[in-house]
Amino acid sequence: MSLEEKSLRNEMTSYLRGEQPIAERLAASPRLEGWAVKIGRGRSEYEMALLGRVTGHPRTPDGSHVATTPVIWLDRKRRWARTLNTLYALGEPEEVEIPIDGMDA
């Protein structure tokens, strides 16, 4: 198991215990504004991602519209989300209906 996999596993364990990301880490995380949930087919099953405008991302210019890697934890109060690769601070959501690729409404 890689160091990243161990770190992710430890984070998931802490979230299951009701813990939150450390405030300093969350403050240093990229932020998504005007975000919405997108559910689509992944490699073998449905996956959830977030779409929105990002600021503070190390590899993406501020204000860019992005789709995240699969979400593995979404804070129930919608303050933050942990994707496969990144912890995001969440701003205001777009408040749209969640589209599900390949599914009729």
N, C-alpha and C positions, 0 to 999 in steps of 0.2 A: 504494500500500500504506500502510495507516494505521500510526501509531506502535505501537499494540498488536500488530498483525500482525507488524511487524518484530521487536518484542521477543520474541514467541512463537517466531518462526522462529529467532532467535538462541539462545533457550533450548533448542529442539529440537536444534540443531546441537551445542550443548555437551553435551547428554545423550547424543547419539550418539557423542561422543568419550569417554564414560565419566565426565564431570564430574557433580558433584552441585550442588544449590542451595547458595548461600552460607549458612553456619550461622546468621548473624544473621537472614537473610530467612526461613529455615525456622522459627526460634524465634518469629518474629513472625507466622507464618501461622496460620490457623484450624486446629484439630485435630479429627480425626474419631475417635471411640471406638465400639467395638462395630459396626464397619463391615463391610459385605458388598458384593460385586460384583453388579451387575444388568446383564444384557445384554438389550437390546430394540431394536425397530425405530426407527431415526432417520428423517430425511427421505427417504433413499434406500437406506440400508443399515443393518446392525446397529451399535449403539453401546454402549459400556460406560460405566456410571456407578457411583458409589459411594453406598450408603445408610448412614447412621449418625447418631450424636449429635454435634453440633458445639459447640465452644467457641471463643471468640475470633474469631468471624466479625463483620465490621463491620455487617452488615445483618440478622443472625439472632440471636435470644436464645440464650444459653448453654443447653445441654441439649436444644435442639430437634432433632427427627428431620428429616433433610434427604435429598434426592436431589441429587447434584451435577450440574453440566453434564457433557457428555461428557468422559471421561478421554482425554487424549492421550498421557500417559506415566505408567506405574506403576513405581515403583522396584522392581527385582527382589528386593530384600530387604524390601519392603513397609514402608519407613520414611516414604515420602512419595508423593504423587501430584500430577500437574499436570493440571488440567482445562482446558477451553477458557477459563475465566475466572479460576481461582484455583489457587494452590499450597497444598496441604493437608499438614500433618504427620499421620501415621497412628499411632494408638494400637493397642490390641489389636483384632484382627479378631473378627468373630462366629463365623467358621469354619462356615459353612453351605454347602451345595451351591449352585453358581451357577445361578440360574434364567435361562432364555432364553425370552423372550416368543415365543409362536407356534411353538415347537419342541417336539415330543414327546420325552420322555426315553428 
